[in-house]
Amino acid sequence: MWNQNKPENAADGAPASRTQAQHGIAWRLNQLARQTPTAVAIQAGTQSLTYADLDERANAVAGLLQSVGVDKDVVVGIAADRSIERIVASLAVWRAGGAFLPLDPSWPIERQRALLDDARATVVVGPNESVQRLANADRIAVPLDSDMKSFGRFGERETMVPASATDLAYVIYTSGSTGEPKGVAIGHGNLINLIAWHHDAFAVTADDNASHLAGLGFDASIWEIWPTLAAGARVTLAPEFVRTSVRQLRDWLVAQKITVAFLPTALAEPMLAMQWPADTALRHLLTGADTLHAFARPGLPFAVVNNYGPTECTVVATSGAVPTHAEPGEMPSIGKPIANTQIHLLDEHGKPVAAGWPGEIHIGGASVGLGYRGRPDLTAERFLPDPFSKEPGARLYRTGDLGCLLPSGEIAFRGRIDNQEKIRGYRVEPDGIAAALDQHELVGSCAVIARVSPFGDKQLVAYVVAAEDLKPTSEELRDFLGATLPDYMIPASFVGLDALPLNSNGKLDKAALPEPTGSNTLDQAHFRAPTTSTEERLVQIVAEVLGVPQVGADDNFFLVGGHSLLGTQVVIRAREAFGVELTLWHLFEAQTVANLAATIEDLLVAEIAAMSDEEAQNLLDK
């Protein structure tokens, strides 16, 4: 285990010294190669690499990188698939003194070029075909082969550039809430603090076996790899086919005897509802990336840990065990600050809010990165002087997230400052609705977003992944939410999905969530199709007004997303369709489509009865 010589008061959240990084991570792995040369460092299917081999190959590649100009603060793009070679190349960059930029080869080539240009990367490493397309007059391509034997001559001398805490370790891109890619610069001191905390928090030893399955451009992939290798433990690379299948992923984790695993929130939530063998080797299931709605199921053979941290603050800023109990609508907390990190909840004037009150999350201490690559203006806007620290030059990162301090000392996440939706005049937090929905025993994971209806207003749509082999109905879920939430917080539609779509960073891809249609909405337990011409026309009107694909004749208008404003639309269109003096009061009294259809027929009969014979005949002639 790595001893970073942290201060005695680190547990109290004291800021970490910027001089704590001694030599760097590459130096640590070089020492492990000498101490445990035959221990397996990386496992990828039937291939494996020992610590001695990892050190030898990284040294050879580092020599080559230095020969093409890699040195302090030089950024090197890594454009390889999930592989042993990718990890070797990343380590080699550090040995040469540079910093790496992780790229995902599945991204469009233009995006990769744009990020390389923005990061001012002068070298790109990866398979020959990929890197040749990424090279240009200002950027050298270094192709890698599977065993790197061609680099042998560069390994004749040991290449090891010491790294200080403020030296650049990696640059990684995040679009944040604006959609504009920003290159976040993280120093070796930041990363070493994360590693030392990880070792202490999860009691990591050389006997551990951690999975590597996070998106290659997602900073969680850095968290999966380097704390594990720095402990002398094994990193096992997940094959691509298991990364999107919850059942296959569960079976793979069990079969590979993984002891520590990170799963993005959307994958972790259904995992918590699944059955696991009692002898599962997994000790810690770590999650993060999105708001966690699910609590741990009693009897799970491993601990579930929820983590929070923007990319700008080195992957993790807060962490906490997820309990097995929950109140309706409650979400798991994001825990407490990790070692040498402080969380301040501030109002719009930068003053601390009272306990229990929401405030914007500001992060201070050793987790706070170096800033944005080549963006001093944006760095100054988001990385602020820390008025709570006595350390010269200390900064706070302003997250744009809301949180409040719980009596336990943990922090409750309250969403983005800019993430609330206005539904029928009420401000609504969709994540709070998803948290309530996730408490239903038939729900494995879920998401709630607002979509614009055909009438221009916003309506809530719930996306539900059922728990194992179960199939909830929209009626069940609507009734369940109605027991604890007001009607304006009940989704108008419930869409069934096999899995929630994720982007390359493991976050929920809201743009990929489908529009509700007749084929993807959850069935209703007591759905009845219209049986009269009046019901058929009225069902069509109500469905169009609600912006849903299907409405049953016995559906309660106010329980399937309807309200007084939409009710007015139904009444106006029904008047035009049937020629009767229908009022909103009739709809409130009828509630269901069938009852309203009967009311319309009664009004038609009464109207005909009041007509003269000539007027009645004229109506029939029409």
C-alpha positions as CSV (number, residue, x, y, z in Angstrom):
1,M,0.0,0.0,0.0
2,W,1.2,3.5,-0.9
3,N,2.1,5.7,2.0
4,Q,1.8,9.3,0.7
5,N,3.1,10.8,4.0
6,K,-0.2,12.6,4.5
7,P,-0.6,15.0,7.4
8,E,-1.7,13.8,10.8
9,N,-4.9,15.8,10.6
10,A,-5.9,14.5,7.1
11,A,-8.9,12.7,8.5
12,D,-10.2,16.1,9.6
13,G,-10.2,17.3,6.0
14,A,-6.9,19.3,6.2
15,P,-5.6,20.5,2.9
16,A,-2.9,18.4,1.4
17,S,0.5,19.8,0.8
18,R,1.4,20.4,-2.9
19,T,4.7,18.8,-2.2
20,Q,3.4,15.4,-1.1
21,A,4.0,13.7,-4.5
22,Q,7.4,12.0,-4.3
23,H,8.7,10.7,-7.6
24,G,5.2,9.9,-8.9
25,I,3.1,6.8,-9.8
26,A,5.6,5.5,-12.4
27,W,8.3,5.4,-9.7
28,R,5.9,3.4,-7.5
29,L,5.2,0.8,-10.1
30,N,9.0,0.5,-10.9
31,Q,9.5,-0.4,-7.2
32,L,6.7,-3.0,-7.4
33,A,8.3,-4.5,-10.4
34,R,11.5,-5.1,-8.3
35,Q,9.6,-6.3,-5.2
36,T,7.0,-8.6,-6.9
37,P,8.2,-9.1,-10.5
38,T,6.0,-12.2,-11.3
39,A,2.8,-10.9,-9.8
40,V,0.1,-10.3,-12.5
41,A,-0.6,-6.6,-13.0
42,I,-3.1,-6.7,-15.9
43,Q,-5.4,-9.5,-17.1
44,A,-7.1,-9.2,-20.5
45,G,-8.9,-12.4,-21.4
46,T,-6.3,-15.1,-21.8
47,Q,-3.5,-12.5,-21.9
48,S,-1.7,-11.2,-18.8
49,L,1.2,-9.0,-18.0
50,T,3.4,-9.2,-14.8
51,Y,4.7,-6.2,-13.0
52,A,8.2,-6.9,-14.4
53,D,6.9,-7.0,-17.9
54,L,4.8,-3.9,-17.4
55,D,7.8,-2.0,-16.2
56,E,10.0,-3.3,-19.0
57,R,7.6,-2.4,-21.8
58,A,6.7,1.0,-20.3
59,N,10.4,1.8,-20.0
60,A,11.0,1.0,-23.7
61,V,8.0,3.1,-24.9
62,A,9.1,5.9,-22.6
63,G,12.5,6.0,-24.3
64,L,10.9,6.2,-27.7
65,L,8.6,9.0,-26.5
66,Q,11.5,11.0,-25.2
67,S,13.2,10.6,-28.5
68,V,10.3,12.4,-30.2
69,G,10.3,15.3,-27.7
70,V,8.1,14.1,-24.8
71,D,9.1,15.8,-21.6
72,K,7.5,17.8,-18.7
73,D,4.0,19.0,-19.4
74,V,4.0,17.6,-23.0
75,V,0.6,16.1,-23.7
76,V,0.4,12.7,-25.4
77,G,-2.9,11.4,-26.8
78,I,-3.7,7.8,-26.1
79,A,-5.9,6.5,-28.9
80,A,-6.0,2.7,-28.3
81,D,-8.8,0.4,-27.4
82,R,-9.2,-1.1,-24.0
83,S,-6.1,-3.2,-23.8
84,I,-2.8,-4.0,-22.1
85,E,-1.0,-1.7,-24.7
86,R,-3.2,1.3,-23.7
87,I,-2.2,1.0,-20.0
88,V,1.5,0.4,-20.9
89,A,1.5,3.6,-23.1
90,S,-0.1,5.7,-20.4
91,L,2.5,4.6,-17.9
92,A,5.2,5.2,-20.4
93,V,4.1,8.8,-20.8
94,W,4.6,9.4,-17.1
95,R,8.0,7.7,-17.2
96,A,9.0,10.1,-20.0
97,G,7.8,13.1,-17.9
98,G,4.7,13.9,-19.9
99,A,1.0,13.8,-19.4
100,F,-1.6,11.7,-21.3
101,L,-4.9,12.6,-22.9
102,P,-7.2,9.6,-22.9
103,L,-9.2,9.3,-26.1
104,D,-11.9,6.8,-27.0
105,P,-11.4,5.3,-30.5
106,S,-15.1,4.9,-30.9
107,W,-15.5,8.7,-30.9
108,P,-15.7,10.3,-34.4
109,I,-12.3,11.0,-35.8
110,E,-13.0,14.8,-36.0
111,R,-13.8,14.9,-32.3
112,Q,-10.5,13.2,-31.5
113,R,-8.6,15.6,-33.7
114,A,-10.3,18.6,-32.1
115,L,-9.5,17.4,-28.6
116,L,-5.9,16.7,-29.5
117,D,-5.6,20.2,-31.0
118,D,-7.3,21.9,-28.0
119,A,-5.0,20.1,-25.6
120,R,-2.0,21.0,-27.7
121,A,-0.9,17.3,-27.9
122,T,2.3,17.0,-29.9
123,V,2.3,13.1,-29.9
124,V,-0.5,10.5,-30.3
125,V,0.0,6.8,-29.5
126,G,-2.1,3.9,-30.6
127,P,-2.6,1.3,-33.3
128,N,-0.9,2.4,-36.6
129,E,-4.1,2.9,-38.6
130,S,-5.7,5.1,-35.9
131,V,-2.8,7.3,-35.1
132,Q,-1.9,8.0,-38.7
133,R,-5.3,9.6,-39.2
134,L,-4.7,11.7,-36.1
135,A,-1.2,12.9,-36.9
136,N,-0.5,16.2,-38.7
137,A,2.4,18.6,-39.3
138,D,2.4,19.5,-35.6
139,R,1.7,16.1,-34.1
140,I,3.8,12.9,-34.3
141,A,2.2,9.5,-34.6
142,V,3.7,6.7,-32.5
143,P,2.2,3.3,-33.5
144,L,2.1,0.5,-31.0
145,D,2.3,-3.2,-31.7
146,S,1.0,-5.9,-29.3
147,D,4.3,-6.9,-27.7
148,M,6.3,-3.7,-28.4
149,K,9.4,-5.7,-29.3
150,S,10.2,-3.1,-31.9
151,F,10.9,-0.6,-29.1
152,G,13.5,-2.8,-27.4
153,R,16.5,-0.6,-28.3
154,F,14.8,2.3,-26.4
155,G,14.7,0.2,-23.2
156,E,18.4,-0.2,-23.0
157,R,18.6,2.6,-20.4
158,E,16.1,3.3,-17.7
159,T,13.8,6.3,-18.4
160,M,12.3,7.7,-15.2
161,V,11.5,11.5,-14.9
162,P,10.5,12.3,-11.3
163,A,7.1,13.9,-11.0
164,S,6.3,16.7,-8.5
165,A,2.8,17.4,-7.2
166,T,2.1,20.3,-9.5
167,D,3.4,18.5,-12.6
168,L,0.6,17.7,-15.1
169,A,-0.5,14.0,-15.0
170,Y,-3.3,13.9,-17.5
171,V,-5.8,16.1,-19.4
172,I,-9.3,14.8,-19.7
173,Y,-12.3,16.4,-21.4
174,T,-15.7,17.1,-20.0
175,S,-18.6,19.0,-21.5
176,G,-20.2,19.7,-18.1
177,S,-23.6,21.3,-18.3
178,T,-22.8,23.6,-21.2
179,G,-22.0,21.1,-24.0
180,E,-18.6,22.8,-24.6
181,P,-15.7,20.4,-24.3
182,K,-13.2,21.6,-21.6
183,G,-9.8,20.1,-21.1
184,V,-9.4,19.5,-17.3
185,A,-5.8,19.4,-16.1
186,I,-5.0,17.1,-13.2
187,G,-1.7,17.1,-11.4
188,H,0.3,14.2,-9.9
189,G,-0.4,15.5,-6.4
190,N,-4.2,15.3,-7.1
191,L,-4.0,11.7,-8.4
192,I,-1.7,10.6,-5.5
193,N,-4.2,11.9,-3.0
194,L,-7.0,9.9,-4.7
195,I,-4.9,6.8,-4.7
196,A,-3.9,7.0,-1.0
197,W,-7.5,7.7,0.0
198,H,-8.7,4.7,-2.1
199,H,-6.2,2.4,-0.5
200,D,-7.3,3.4,3.0
201,A,-11.1,3.6,2.4
202,F,-11.4,0.2,0.7
203,A,-8.5,-1.7,2.4
204,V,-6.9,-2.5,-0.9
205,T,-4.0,-5.0,-0.9
206,A,-2.0,-6.9,-3.4
207,D,-4.6,-9.7,-3.2
208,D,-7.3,-7.6,-4.8
209,N,-8.6,-7.9,-8.4
210,A,-10.3,-4.8,-9.7
211,S,-12.3,-4.5,-12.9
212,H,-11.7,-2.0,-15.7
213,L,-14.9,-1.3,-17.7
214,A,-15.6,2.4,-17.5
215,G,-15.6,4.4,-20.7
216,L,-12.1,5.1,-22.0
217,G,-12.7,8.9,-22.1
218,F,-14.3,8.9,-18.6
219,D,-12.2,9.8,-15.7
220,A,-13.5,6.8,-13.7
221,S,-11.3,4.6,-15.9
222,I,-8.3,6.3,-14.3
223,W,-9.7,5.6,-10.9
224,E,-10.2,1.9,-11.8
225,I,-6.6,1.4,-13.0
226,W,-4.0,3.4,-11.1
227,P,-5.0,2.9,-7.4
228,T,-5.1,-0.8,-8.1
229,L,-1.7,-1.0,-9.8
230,A,-0.2,1.2,-7.1
231,A,-1.3,-1.3,-4.5
232,G,0.4,-4.2,-6.4
233,A,-3.0,-5.7,-7.2
234,R,-4.5,-6.9,-10.5
235,V,-6.5,-5.0,-13.0
236,T,-8.9,-7.2,-15.1
237,L,-10.1,-5.7,-18.4
238,A,-13.8,-6.3,-19.2
239,P,-14.7,-7.5,-22.7
240,E,-17.0,-5.1,-24.6
241,F,-19.9,-7.4,-24.7
242,V,-20.5,-7.4,-21.0
243,R,-20.4,-3.7,-20.5
244,T,-24.0,-3.1,-21.6
245,S,-25.7,-6.3,-20.3
246,V,-26.5,-6.2,-16.6
247,R,-26.9,-10.0,-16.4
248,Q,-23.7,-10.8,-18.3
249,L,-21.8,-8.2,-16.4
250,R,-22.9,-9.7,-13.1
251,D,-21.9,-13.2,-14.2
252,W,-18.5,-11.9,-15.5
253,L,-17.7,-10.1,-12.2
254,V,-18.5,-13.3,-10.3
255,A,-16.5,-15.6,-12.7
256,Q,-13.5,-13.3,-12.7
257,K,-13.5,-13.1,-8.9
258,I,-13.5,-9.3,-9.0
259,T,-13.1,-7.8,-5.5
260,V,-13.5,-4.1,-6.2
261,A,-15.6,-2.8,-9.1
262,F,-16.8,0.5,-10.4
263,L,-20.1,0.7,-12.3
264,P,-21.8,3.8,-13.6
265,T,-25.0,4.6,-11.8
266,A,-27.3,3.4,-14.6
267,L,-25.6,-0.1,-14.5
268,A,-25.2,-0.2,-10.7
269,E,-28.9,0.4,-9.9
270,P,-30.2,-2.8,-11.5
271,M,-27.3,-4.7,-10.1
272,L,-28.5,-3.9,-6.6
273,A,-31.8,-5.7,-7.3
274,M,-30.2,-8.8,-8.7
275,Q,-29.5,-12.1,-6.9
276,W,-25.8,-12.8,-6.2
277,P,-24.0,-16.0,-5.1
278,A,-23.2,-15.9,-1.4
279,D,-19.6,-16.7,-2.1
280,T,-19.1,-13.7,-4.5
281,A,-15.6,-12.4,-4.2
282,L,-16.8,-8.8,-4.7
283,R,-16.1,-6.7,-1.6
284,H,-17.0,-3.2,-2.8
285,L,-19.3,-2.1,-5.6
286,L,-18.4,1.6,-6.3
287,T,-20.8,3.8,-8.3
288,G,-21.0,7.3,-9.5
289,A,-21.6,9.5,-12.6
290,D,-25.3,10.1,-12.1
291,T,-27.7,10.6,-9.2
292,L,-28.2,7.3,-7.4
293,H,-31.9,6.5,-6.7
294,A,-31.6,3.0,-5.3
295,F,-30.6,1.8,-1.9
296,A,-28.7,-1.4,-1.2
297,R,-30.9,-4.5,-1.0
298,P,-30.6,-6.4,2.3
299,G,-28.4,-9.5,2.0
300,L,-26.1,-8.3,-0.7
301,P,-22.7,-10.0,-0.2
302,F,-20.8,-6.7,-0.8
303,A,-20.8,-3.1,0.3
304,V,-22.3,-0.5,-2.0
305,V,-20.5,2.9,-2.1
306,N,-21.9,6.0,-3.7
307,N,-19.3,8.5,-4.9
308,Y,-19.5,12.1,-6.2
309,G,-17.0,14.3,-7.9
310,P,-16.7,16.5,-10.9
311,T,-13.8,15.7,-13.4
312,E,-12.2,19.0,-12.2
313,C,-11.7,17.5,-8.8
314,T,-9.9,14.2,-9.6
315,V,-12.8,11.8,-10.0
316,V,-14.0,11.6,-6.4
317,A,-14.6,14.4,-3.9
318,T,-17.1,12.7,-1.6
319,S,-17.9,9.0,-0.8
320,G,-20.3,7.1,1.4
321,A,-21.7,3.6,2.0
322,V,-25.2,3.1,0.8
323,P,-27.6,1.8,3.5
324,T,-30.4,-0.7,3.0
325,H,-33.3,1.5,4.2
326,A,-35.1,4.5,2.6
327,E,-37.9,6.8,3.1
328,P,-40.3,7.5,0.2
329,G,-38.7,9.9,-2.2
330,E,-35.4,9.8,-0.4
331,M,-32.1,9.3,-2.3
332,P,-28.8,7.9,-1.0
333,S,-26.4,10.6,0.2
334,I,-23.2,11.3,-1.6
335,G,-21.3,10.7,1.6
336,K,-18.6,12.8,3.2
337,P,-15.4,14.5,1.8
338,I,-12.5,12.1,1.0
339,A,-9.2,12.6,2.7
340,N,-7.6,16.1,2.4
341,T,-10.7,17.5,0.7
342,Q,-13.3,20.0,2.0
343,I,-16.9,20.6,0.9
344,H,-18.5,24.0,1.4
345,L,-22.2,24.7,0.8
346,L,-22.5,28.3,-0.1
347,D,-25.3,30.7,-1.1
348,E,-25.2,33.1,-4.1
349,H,-23.1,35.5,-2.1
350,G,-20.4,32.9,-1.3
351,K,-21.5,32.6,2.4
352,P,-22.1,29.2,4.1
353,V,-25.7,28.1,4.3
354,A,-27.2,26.7,7.5
355,A,-27.3,22.9,8.0
356,G,-30.2,21.3,6.2
357,W,-30.5,24.2,3.7
358,P,-29.4,23.8,0.1
359,G,-26.3,25.5,-1.1
360,E,-24.0,25.3,-4.1
361,I,-21.3,22.7,-3.6
362,H,-17.8,24.2,-3.6
363,I,-14.8,21.8,-3.3
364,G,-11.5,22.6,-1.7
365,G,-8.3,20.8,-0.8
366,A,-6.1,18.2,-2.5
367,S,-8.8,17.0,-5.0
368,V,-9.0,20.3,-6.8
369,G,-7.3,20.1,-10.2
370,L,-4.9,22.5,-11.9
371,G,-7.6,24.2,-14.0
372,Y,-8.6,24.1,-17.7
373,R,-6.0,23.5,-20.3
374,G,-5.3,26.7,-22.2
375,R,-8.4,28.4,-20.7
376,P,-7.2,30.9,-18.0
377,D,-10.5,32.8,-18.4
378,L,-12.7,29.8,-17.6
379,T,-10.2,28.6,-14.9
380,A,-10.6,32.0,-13.1
381,E,-14.4,31.7,-13.4
382,R,-14.7,28.2,-11.9
383,F,-11.6,27.9,-9.7
384,L,-11.9,30.5,-7.0
385,P,-9.6,31.7,-4.2
386,D,-10.4,29.6,-1.1
387,P,-11.3,32.0,1.7
388,F,-11.5,29.1,4.2
389,S,-7.9,27.9,3.7
390,K,-4.7,29.3,5.2
391,E,-2.6,27.6,2.5
392,P,-1.3,30.2,0.0
393,G,-2.8,29.9,-3.5
394,A,-5.6,27.4,-2.3
395,R,-8.6,27.3,-4.5
396,L,-12.3,26.2,-4.4
397,Y,-13.9,24.6,-7.4
398,R,-17.5,25.9,-8.0
399,T,-19.5,22.9,-9.2
400,G,-22.9,24.3,-10.1
401,D,-24.4,21.4,-8.1
402,L,-26.7,21.8,-5.0
403,G,-26.3,19.9,-1.8
404,C,-27.3,20.2,1.8
405,L,-25.7,18.9,5.1
406,L,-27.6,16.1,6.8
407,P,-27.6,15.5,10.6
408,S,-25.3,12.6,10.0
409,G,-22.6,14.9,8.5
410,E,-23.1,13.4,5.1
411,I,-24.2,15.5,2.1
412,A,-27.5,15.1,0.2
413,F,-27.2,15.8,-3.5
414,R,-30.0,18.2,-4.7
415,G,-29.3,18.3,-8.4
416,R,-28.0,21.0,-10.7
417,I,-28.7,24.6,-10.1
418,D,-30.0,24.7,-13.7
419,N,-31.7,21.3,-13.8
420,Q,-35.2,22.0,-12.3
421,E,-38.2,21.8,-14.6
422,K,-41.4,23.9,-14.5
423,I,-44.5,21.6,-14.7
424,R,-47.9,23.3,-14.6
425,G,-46.4,26.2,-12.8
426,Y,-44.6,24.1,-10.2
427,R,-40.8,23.7,-10.0
428,V,-40.0,20.0,-10.1
429,E,-36.7,18.1,-9.7
430,P,-37.0,15.0,-12.0
431,D,-34.4,13.1,-10.0
432,G,-36.6,13.3,-6.9
433,I,-39.4,11.6,-8.8
434,A,-37.0,9.0,-10.1
435,A,-35.9,8.4,-6.5
436,A,-39.5,7.7,-5.4
437,L,-40.2,5.5,-8.5
438,D,-37.0,3.5,-7.8
439,Q,-38.5,2.3,-4.5
440,H,-41.0,0.2,-6.3
441,E,-40.0,-3.5,-6.1
442,L,-40.6,-4.1,-9.8
443,V,-38.2,-1.3,-10.9
444,G,-34.6,-2.1,-11.5
445,S,-33.5,1.4,-12.6
446,C,-35.2,4.4,-14.0
447,A,-34.9,8.0,-15.2
448,V,-37.4,10.8,-15.4
449,I,-37.1,13.7,-17.8
450,A,-39.4,16.5,-19.1
451,R,-40.4,16.5,-22.8
452,V,-42.3,19.1,-24.7
453,S,-45.9,18.0,-25.6
454,P,-47.6,18.7,-28.9
455,F,-49.3,21.7,-27.2
456,G,-45.9,23.2,-26.2
457,D,-46.1,22.5,-22.5
458,K,-43.7,20.2,-20.6
459,Q,-44.7,16.8,-19.5
460,L,-42.8,14.3,-17.4
461,V,-41.9,10.9,-18.9
462,A,-40.5,8.1,-16.8
463,Y,-38.1,5.5,-18.4
464,V,-38.2,2.2,-16.5
465,V,-35.9,-0.8,-16.6
466,A,-37.7,-3.6,-14.9
467,A,-36.2,-5.7,-12.1
468,E,-35.2,-9.2,-13.1
469,D,-37.8,-11.0,-15.2
470,L,-40.6,-8.7,-13.9
471,K,-42.9,-6.4,-15.8
472,P,-44.6,-3.5,-14.0
473,T,-47.6,-1.8,-15.5
474,S,-48.0,2.0,-15.9
475,E,-51.1,1.8,-13.7
476,E,-49.1,0.2,-10.8
477,L,-46.3,2.7,-11.1
478,R,-48.7,5.7,-11.3
479,D,-50.7,4.5,-8.3
480,F,-47.4,3.9,-6.4
481,L,-46.2,7.4,-7.0
482,G,-49.6,8.9,-6.3
483,A,-49.5,7.6,-2.7
484,T,-46.6,10.0,-1.9
485,L,-46.4,12.6,-4.6
486,P,-48.7,15.4,-5.8
487,D,-50.4,14.9,-9.1
488,Y,-48.2,17.4,-11.0
489,M,-45.2,15.2,-10.2
490,I,-46.8,12.0,-11.7
491,P,-45.3,11.2,-15.1
492,A,-47.7,11.3,-18.1
493,S,-46.0,8.3,-19.7
494,F,-44.0,5.3,-18.6
495,V,-41.7,3.9,-21.2
496,G,-40.2,0.4,-20.8
497,L,-36.5,-0.1,-21.7
498,D,-34.1,-3.0,-21.6
499,A,-31.4,-0.7,-20.4
500,L,-30.9,3.0,-19.8
501,P,-28.8,4.5,-22.6
502,L,-25.3,5.8,-21.5
503,N,-22.9,8.1,-23.2
504,S,-19.2,7.4,-23.5
505,N,-18.6,8.8,-20.0
506,G,-21.1,6.4,-18.4
507,K,-23.7,9.1,-17.7
508,L,-27.3,8.8,-18.7
509,D,-27.7,9.9,-22.4
510,K,-30.9,11.9,-22.2
511,A,-30.8,12.7,-25.9
512,A,-31.0,8.9,-26.6
513,L,-34.2,8.4,-24.5
514,P,-37.0,7.6,-27.0
515,E,-40.2,9.4,-27.5
516,P,-43.2,7.5,-25.9
517,T,-44.9,5.4,-28.6
518,G,-47.6,2.7,-28.6
519,S,-44.9,0.1,-28.8
520,N,-42.6,1.2,-26.0
521,T,-45.0,2.4,-23.2
522,L,-45.7,0.0,-20.4
523,D,-49.0,-1.9,-20.6
524,Q,-51.9,-1.0,-18.3
525,A,-53.3,-3.7,-16.0
526,H,-56.9,-2.8,-16.7
527,F,-56.7,-1.3,-20.2
528,R,-60.0,-1.3,-22.1
529,A,-60.2,-0.3,-25.7
530,P,-63.1,2.0,-26.7
531,T,-66.3,0.2,-27.7
532,T,-68.5,3.0,-29.0
533,S,-68.0,5.6,-31.7
534,T,-68.2,8.3,-29.0
535,E,-65.5,6.6,-26.9
536,E,-63.3,6.1,-30.0
537,R,-63.3,9.8,-30.9
538,L,-62.9,10.9,-27.4
539,V,-60.0,8.6,-26.7
540,Q,-58.3,10.0,-29.8
541,I,-58.8,13.6,-28.5
542,V,-57.5,12.8,-25.0
543,A,-54.4,11.0,-26.3
544,E,-53.6,13.9,-28.7
545,V,-54.0,16.5,-25.9
546,L,-51.9,14.5,-23.4
547,G,-49.3,13.7,-26.0
548,V,-49.4,10.0,-25.2
549,P,-49.7,7.1,-27.7
550,Q,-52.6,5.4,-26.0
551,V,-55.5,6.0,-23.6
552,G,-58.0,3.5,-22.4
553,A,-61.7,4.0,-22.2
554,D,-61.6,3.5,-18.4
555,D,-58.5,5.6,-17.8
556,N,-58.8,8.5,-15.3
557,F,-57.9,11.7,-17.2
558,F,-56.3,13.2,-14.1
559,L,-54.2,10.1,-13.3
560,V,-52.7,9.8,-16.8
561,G,-51.1,13.2,-16.9
562,G,-54.2,15.4,-17.3
563,H,-54.9,18.7,-15.4
564,S,-57.2,21.6,-15.7
565,L,-55.2,23.4,-18.5
566,L,-55.2,20.3,-20.6
567,G,-58.7,19.6,-19.6
568,T,-59.8,22.9,-21.2
569,Q,-58.2,21.7,-24.5
570,V,-60.2,18.4,-24.3
571,V,-63.4,20.3,-23.6
572,I,-62.9,22.7,-26.6
573,R,-62.1,19.9,-29.0
574,A,-64.9,17.7,-27.8
575,R,-67.4,20.6,-28.3
576,E,-66.2,21.0,-31.9
577,A,-66.3,17.2,-32.5
578,F,-69.8,16.5,-31.0
579,G,-71.5,19.9,-31.1
580,V,-72.5,19.9,-27.5
581,E,-72.1,22.5,-24.7
582,L,-69.5,20.5,-22.7
583,T,-67.9,22.3,-19.8
584,L,-64.8,21.7,-17.7
585,W,-67.1,20.8,-14.8
586,H,-68.4,17.8,-16.8
587,L,-64.8,16.5,-17.2
588,F,-64.1,16.9,-13.4
589,E,-67.2,15.0,-12.6
590,A,-66.7,12.3,-15.2
591,Q,-63.0,11.7,-14.6
592,T,-62.8,8.8,-17.1
593,V,-63.1,8.8,-20.9
594,A,-66.0,6.3,-20.7
595,N,-67.9,8.5,-18.2
596,L,-67.3,11.6,-20.3
597,A,-68.4,9.8,-23.4
598,A,-71.7,8.8,-21.6
599,T,-72.1,12.5,-20.5
600,I,-71.7,13.6,-24.1
601,E,-74.2,11.1,-25.3
602,D,-76.7,12.3,-22.6
603,L,-76.1,15.9,-23.7
604,L,-76.8,14.9,-27.3
605,V,-80.0,13.1,-26.4
606,A,-81.2,16.0,-24.3
607,E,-80.3,18.4,-27.1
608,I,-82.3,16.3,-29.7
609,A,-85.2,16.0,-27.3
610,A,-85.4,19.8,-27.0
611,M,-85.5,20.2,-30.8
612,S,-88.5,20.6,-33.0
613,D,-89.2,17.8,-35.5
614,E,-87.8,20.0,-38.2
615,E,-84.5,20.7,-36.3
616,A,-84.1,17.1,-35.4
617,Q,-84.6,16.0,-39.0
618,N,-82.0,18.6,-40.1
619,L,-79.5,17.3,-37.6
620,L,-80.1,13.7,-38.8
621,D,-79.6,14.8,-42.4
622,K,-76.2,16.2,-41.5
